[in-house]
Amino acid sequence: MVSNPVSLRPWPLVLTALAFPFIALGMQLALWETVKPLAFILFYPAVVLSSWIGGWIAGSAAIVLSTVLARWFFMVPTESLLLPGSADLLRTLTFVGIGSVIVWAHHRFQMRTEQLAIALEKYRNVAENIKDVVWVLDAGTLKLLYVSPSVFRLLGYTPDELIATPPEIVLPPAMLALLRNWPANAQGPEHPIANDLEVHHKTSGRLWTEIVIVRVRNPRTGRLEFHGVSRDISERKKAEEYIRHMAQHDALTGLPNRVLFDEHVAATLALARRNSTKFGLMFIDLDKFKKINDTFGHRVGDLLLQGVTTRLLQTVRASDAPARIGGDEFVVLLREIRATHDALPLAEKVRLALCEPFEIEGHTFTISASIGIALYPDHGFDAIALSRSADAAMYQAKDGGRNQVTMALEAALLP
């Protein structure tokens, strides 16, 4: 409930409104012979006008003025003002009673009008200044009936532009599907539905928004409507994506870590089993890295690992998936392998690339790599067996003098 001095009018307006009883007096004097039996007849509209223009103060004062003027000019004088005739007393009380009702009704009406104006002003201020977008859709046609001005900040469109646009264009397909297939149990405000959707910005491409929707029946029209608090969550999505990326990628090199690499292997294994195709695992261990790391410090070691990552990405194919699973251990998922001999040239290309010198902070470093390869289904029928075979082949390469490529089959022939 709004508490304020509603219906109070400026004093000049109140004083102007008090002229109406005197106008009514002049008109009634001119028409006295016609209206003689009705001493208050023209004072009723005077009270109405005074109350309407000057508020309850002017209306109340008009009742008093009209009563005094009517009794003074149009009623038979009595010996005492306190003891008028019974007919005059009845007419006077009737006029005062009806006049009071008129003033009270005007006062209540003006209170409600001003309270409504205040509420609408507050709603408009909220709707125009909040960052969230408030909107209303017709549940039958999915046409926008209302959208708050804040939509311009969110999407770059004005409310009129969106309201004039067909729903198939203005609403994302996922949102159209959600509204058209509204769950049967989501019947009212107690069953809102929340969802994250990508929407189109007029000039800046796409962005993520969170929407909360309820379906309600409009009490005035009886039609079902969707009411929905759209909110820009692009920054939250970026943060979530960053956290997800950090959980699945190596912080130093940006390559997938063991968790994500295992997911890639599992997916590739399922596809290979279904299509009866081959794929391979390449395990890479850097030779001489520990000596460089211990001698020149971890900063140089980290820069060297980043250099190795760059060369690895430049050397492998677009279909391959390199990852870092340990300090100086890298792995590569070789997705497109048609025959066993296809993997060796790929691994040799990686070995040669890593043998090239690295220039880091004014120093030249030369390293090499011991590489082991295992293929599905030749060297294992599951991810664990393949990893063991590739790891064993890598250690055979190291034991054989380092800086070489070894296929798992050759490792398996050792005693």
N, C-alpha and C positions, 0 to 999 in steps of 0.2 A: 504494500500500500504506500503510495506516494504521500508524503506529509509536507504540504506547503500552503501558503495563504492563497489558495485558488479563489477565483471569482472576484478578487479585489480589483477595483478599477482606479485609474488615476483620478485625483480630485477634480480636475477640470471636467472630466467626463461625467463624474457623479453629479456635479452641480448642474451640468447641462441637462442631464436626465431628469432633474427635479423640475424642469420647466413644463413637463408634460401634464402634471395635475393642474397647473394654471391655464394651459391650453385647453384642457378638458373643461375647466370652469367657464372660459370664454365661449366655447362652443355650446355648452349647455345653457348658458344665459341667453344666447341667441336663439336657441331652439326650445326655450323653456315651455312654451305653451304646448308643444308637441310631446315633450318628454316629462312633463310635470309630475306624473305619478311615479316616475323612476328617478329618484334623486341621485342615484349613484351610477346611472347607466353609462355615461361617458367617462367615468373615472376608472372603470375596469380596464379599458385599453390603455389608459394613462399609466396604471400600475404595471401592466405588461411591458410597455415600452421602456419605462423607467428601470424596471428590473433587468430587462434584456441588455440595455445599453450601459447602465451604471452599476450593475451587480446587485448583490443582496442589500448593501447599504442604501443605495438609491431606491431600491424597491420598497424596503421597510419605511424609509422616509416618505415615499410617495403614498403609502397607505395612511400614514398619520396626516399628511397634508390634505389628501383627498377627503378623509373623514371630517377634518375641521372645516374645509371649504364647503362640502356638501351640507353639513349640518348648519353652517352659518348662513348659507344663501338659499337653501332649498327645503328646509324643514321649519315647521311652525315653532317659534320660540316657546320655551316653557319657563316656568318660574325658577327652575334650577337645572343647570347642566347635568347634574348628577341624577336627576329624576325625569328623563324624557318620556314621551309617550311610548306606549308599548309597541306600536307599529314602527315608530322611528327607531326604537331600540333594536327591534328585530332586523330592520334593514341595515342598521349600522353594524350589528354583530355579523350579519351575513356577509357584508362587504369586507369587513376585516378578516373573517375566516377564509373567504375565497381568495382575497388578496394575499393572505399569508401562504396559502397553498401554492398560488402562482409564483411567489418569490422563492419558496422552498424548492419547487420543481425546477425553476430556472437555475437556482444555485446548484442543485444536484446534477443537472444536465451539464452545466459549465464545469463542475468538478470532474465529471467523467470525461468530458471533452479534453480538458487540459491534461488530465492524467494520461489519457490515450496519446495525446500529442507528445508528452514527456516520454512515455514508453516507446513510441515510434522513433523519437529522436535518439533515445539510448540504443535501440536496436539498430538504427541506421549507422550510428557511430561505431558500434561493435562490428557490424557487417562490413563497413568500409575500411576499418583499421586493423582488423585481425589478419594474420598471415594465412590462416586456414580459409578455404573456400566453402561456402554454404550453398547448396543447390537443391532444387526441387524438380523431379521428373514426373510426368504423367505415366502411371504404370501401364496403361493400355497402349499408348503410342510411343512411349519413351522419349517424348519431346520435352525439352527443357522448358519449364514454366518460370523458373527464377534461378539466377545465379548471382552471388554477391560480387561487388566491385573488386574484391581482392583477387579475383580470377585473373585480372590483368597482370598483377605481379607474379602470379604463378605460371601462367601460360602465354602471356603476351596478347591475349584476345580481350576485347571488351565484352561485357555481358550481352549487349545487343547482337554482336557478331555471333556469339555461340547460340543464342536463342533462335536466331534466324537460320542456323545451319542444321541440315537433317541429322538425326541421331546416328545414322550409319557412318557419318563423317566425323562428327564431333566426339563420339564415344569410342574408346578403344574396343577392339573385337572381344577381348576377354571380359570387359565390363558388360558389353551387350549380351554375351552368352550368360553371364551371371544373372542379369536382370530378367532375361527371357526365361530362364530356368530357375526362378526363385524357389528356394526350398519350401515345401508345403508346411513345414513346422515353423517357418519364420513369418509369423502372422502379425506381429506388432512390435512396439518399441522395446519389449522385453527380449526380443530375438534379433538384435542387430547382427549384421555380417561385416567383418573387416577383411580387407584384402590389400595386397600390394600390387600396383599396376604401373606399367610404363605408359606414359602419355606423351602426346606431341606438343612441343612448345612452338609458338608461331615462328620464331627466328632462331632458336638455339638447339634445335633437334629434339631428342627425347630425354625425359627425366622420369625418375621414380616418384610415385605418390602413394600415400596410404589413404584408403577410403574406408569410411564406416557408413553403412547404409541400413535404413529401416524402411519397412513398408507400412504406411498408415492410411487411414481413410479420412479424407478431408471432411470435417463436420459441416462445412457450408455447402459443398457441392455433392458430397456423398461418393466421390470418385476416389479410387485407390491412387496413392502417390508414393514415390520413392523420395525420401529425404536423406541427404548425405552431406562433415568436418574433415574435404580433400586436403591433404597436407603434403608438402614437399619433403621427401625423405631421402633425397639424393645424397646428402652428406652422410646419412646413416648407412645407406647402401654402400657408399665408398668405404666407410669404416669397416663394415661387415666383410666386404670383398678383400680389404687389406688384411684383416685378421685371418680370413680363409686362405688367402695367398701365403701369409706367413706360416700358417699351420701346415701347408703342403709344399713349401719351397725352401730351399737353402738360403739363409739370410745373406751369406757372403756372395754367392754366385748368381742367385736368382733362379737356379735350375730346380726342377722338381726334387723333393727329398725322397727318402725311402718309402714313406707312406703313399705319396702320389704315384711314385714309380710302380709300386706293387699293384695299385689300382689299374694303371695302364697295362701291366703284364696280364692281370686277370682278365681284362676286357679283350685283349689280343688273343689270349689262350682260348677263350670261349668262341671267338670268331674263327680261329684256326681249326678247332675241333668240328665246328659246324660245316665249314667249307673245305675241310681236308687240305689246308694250306700249311706252309712253313713260316716260321719266324725265328729270330735269334736273339741271344743276349751276349753283349760284349762287355766284359769286365776289364777295367783299366786301372793299373796301379803305377803311379809316377815314380820313376827311379831317381835317386839322388835328391829328392825333395827334402827329406828330413835334414840332410846336411846343410842345405841352403837355409832352411827355416831356423835351424839352431845357430848358424853362423851370423846371419844378417838380421835376424829378428822376425817376429810374427807379422809386422807390417809388410815387409818385403815378401814374406811367405804368402800373405793374403793377396797381395798384388799379383804374385806369380800364379796363384790359383785362379784369379779372375782372368789372367791372360790365357791360361789353359782353357778356361770355359769359352772364351771368345773364339779360339782356334777350333775347338770342338764343334761349336755351333756353325762355324764357317765350313767345316769339313763334312759333317754328316749330311744325309739327305733330308729333305723336308718331311718325309714320312717317318724318319727315325726320331726317337725320344731320348735324349741324354739326361742324366741325373747325377747328382753328387750324393753318395751314401756314407761317406766318411771323410777323414782328414784329407788324404790325397787319393782317395778311391772314387772313381767315376764308373758309371755303367751306361750303356746305350741299348735301348730296345730297337732291334732291327725288324721293322714290321713287314717289309716286302722282300722276302727271300724266296726265290723260285727253286733254287737248287743249292746243294751243300757248298759248292765251290763259289757261289756268289758272295759269301760273307768274308772270305779271306781278302779280296781286293779292297773292300770297304775298311777293314781293320788296318790293312797296310797303309792306306791313305791317311788314317788317323795317326798311326805311328810316325810316319814321315813328317806330318805337320807339327807334331809335338817335339820333334828333334831339332827343329829350327830354333836359333837363339832367341832369347827374350831380352829386351832392353827395359830395365826397370830402375828408375832413379839414378841414371848414370852408370849403371852396372850391366854387364852382359852375362846372362845365365844360360847354360845349356843343360837340358834334362833329356830323359828318354822315357819310354813307357813299356811296361810289360802287359800284354793284352791276351786275354783268354776268351774263346768263343764257344758257345753251346747252342745247338739248334733243336727246335721242336719239329718232329717228334724223335729225331735221331738220337738225342742225348738226354731225353727226359720227357715224361708225359704230363708232368705238372710243373708249377712254378718253382717248388722247392727243389725238385730233382734238377731242373735246368740251372738254377742258381748254383747248386753244388758243383755241377759239371763245369760251368763257366769259371767258377772260383778256382776249381782244381786246375783247369787249363791255364789260368793266369799265374798260379804259383809254379806250374811247370815251366812257364816262360821265364819267370824270375830265377828259378833254380838252374835253368839252362844258360844263364849268362845275361839275362835282362835284354831290354830293347828288341823284343821279338814278339811275333804273334803265334799263338798255339791254339789249335782246334781241340775241342774236348775229346774227340775220338782218339787222338794221339795220346792224350793224358790217360785215357782209360786203358791203353795198351801197356802202360808202365806197370811193373810188378808192385 
